[in-house]
Amino acid sequence: MSGDIVADSYGDSREYAAFKIEQRGIDLIPDAERKMRPSGLFWLWSGAVFNVEFLFYGTLIMTFGLTVAQAIAAILVGNLFYALLGFASLQGPKTGTTAFMVSRAPFGANGNRLVALFNWFTQVGFEIEGIYFVVATVILLFSLHGTNLDGPAKIVVIIVAALLQMIVPLLGHATISKILRYLAYVFIVFFAVLAGFTFDKLHLSTFHAKPVSFAVWTTALVLLISVGGLGWTENGNDYSRYLPRSTPGSRTFWSATLGGAIPSVILEILGVLAYTITTKTVGIAQIGVPESFPSWFVTPFLIFAIFQLLSINTIDMYSSGVTLQALGLPIRRWGAVIIDTVVCAVVTGIILFHGNFYTDFSGFLLYIVVWLAPWFGILITDYLLRRRRYDPTALQSSRGGLYWRNGGVHWPAIIAQVVGMVAALMWINAAFAVPSYTGPISNHFPGLAGGDFSWALGIVVGAGVYWLLAARSIRQETPKS
């Protein structure tokens, strides 16, 4: 089609098409290649979130001792924060580039390396979670059918899982969008069947749990916010950047927000209800999903789980690749995907043979909020101060330009990030994580002993400090017309 192929500064042609390796990384997406529609963004997020992981999260918060009502309240409130993903997707259509290239506007090209590094570790952590679940699922499938895998066989499974995981992120944005859209349709049918089995056995009157304190409830809430709306904000613009520049902000916002929130609410509530039926998990504790369905459904369930886990990991692996480029590594996007694949395979093997997955992962979920909350607050405050305008060419400049400032570092953002992280650590409850830590003010408010409001303090303090330090200079950088 006319306009699908354009020449770039490298002198080669790049085509936006499914099932071809995407050549673009953090470079600007020309208008001719922006073929995505808001409905495509909705189904991309739905295809990722219609996933066994989110069923597991609903079950996980029940292990805190919550009642069904408390758990559903946490789910409904926690998933309101998918609005943060919606806000963090608004810059993509305007700039045509990724989240951590847009992040250069508040932080500067060099200052941005700090938060980009935090994001790379975060994305890789979620990738490791997904690959670990895939490997554990495959091992369980073999065990259920009479074969117990030894150490070398498990290593082979890790390698194969990592290589399979690499394929779709390697192909890129167009392939991810198309595959996740059609997988969403299949997964909806699958979870409808699973819900039918669950409701057939459901008797809430037989489930008795005493209400936990409000403080414990806030810990469940921060976990859901972390794995949901706030936890996806650093991916938002990586996918919305293929929307046409003229896309209304409201359509971008609602497509991302509802695409993530709707399946997340449904699956997490289903996980809660499944927990009330039985605490017996599917074969081994690593899967963490209650077996609320007939035994004959275990094998189909596990096979579907593998495809779902691979699908959600494509989101993280694609984003971690472009984040490595934003860090300044002189590699193409496909090379970054290969690096991430190797790292994830090695760390997954270490955890499988020598780690404690649940302890390590719960700590990871609680602590990533410490950097992510203030970064999001700073990004959105900067966006509003700029009257929602950016200079895309300046975002691409490795040296000089509007966002260079003092040696490539915008110190107001760095200071706001550090102060926001300290504030988040003041009111965090990671007492059962590794490393174990409870913020000094977490136990100093009546009725909130042990509470966790790290996400709120991080966003508010990070945004507030940045506004105080940078409002005047940012307004001067922004044209009035």
Disulfide bonds with the S-S distance in Angstrom:
none
